[in-house]
């Protein structure tokens, strides 16, 4: 996935077509494991993966980056356009989490696009990670695309 991401960075720099990199993290995942057990924790990971997989386009890259963190590489996508994806994931996760006893499961994300002056995939991931921590520090259940301008709330339905 990282090799594909590096290739997409090269394409974006060469063509001027935007791309966005995002990191997502399931909020309070350790509490889910501690309170409900590792089987339910595994189910939480599957729910997020399924919601994300069904929301991304065929040209996007998505995969587990470590622990409960997930990496998204979104070719031909600005930060603003990526918000539609994040909202789709939120809705899909909201629709399936109650079936598995995870009513309070939420996620946070940080996102950055290449046209912010960042040149490598490694730099983009680092900035997305910093923005992820901004979203977490601002109350979780959010997407941070630009910490100086906006933190977009991703509110999961309780229905």
C-alpha positions, 0 to 999 in steps of 0.5 A: 500500500505504501508503494502504491501511495508513493506512486500516487504522490509522484502522479499527483506531483507530475500532473497537478491532480490533487490527492489526499492522505488520511489516517483514521483511528477508532476512538477509545479502542482499548476501552472497547477491548477492556470492557467488552473483550477482544472478540468484540474489539475484533468485531469493531475493527471489522465493522470499521473496515467494512464501512470503509471498504464499502465507502471508498472508490475503486481507485482509492487505497485503504488498509490497516496501518497499525493497531486500530489505525487505518490509512487512506490514500485518495487519488484525485481528491482534495481535502474538501472532497474527502469529507464526503467519504468520511461522512459515508463511512460515518453513516455506514458505521452508524447503520451497522454498529448497533447490531454488534452492541457497539452503540458508542463506537466512534472514530477520528480522522486527520487528512491532508492533501498534497497541494499543501506543499508537502512532497513525500508520502511520509510527510503527508502521513506525518501531517495526517497523524498530527491532524488525527491527534488534533481531532482526538484532543478536540473531543474525538468523533471528528475529522481534522482537515486543517487545524488552523481553519476547521475541525469538521465534526463527524457525528454518528447517529444514535438511531 
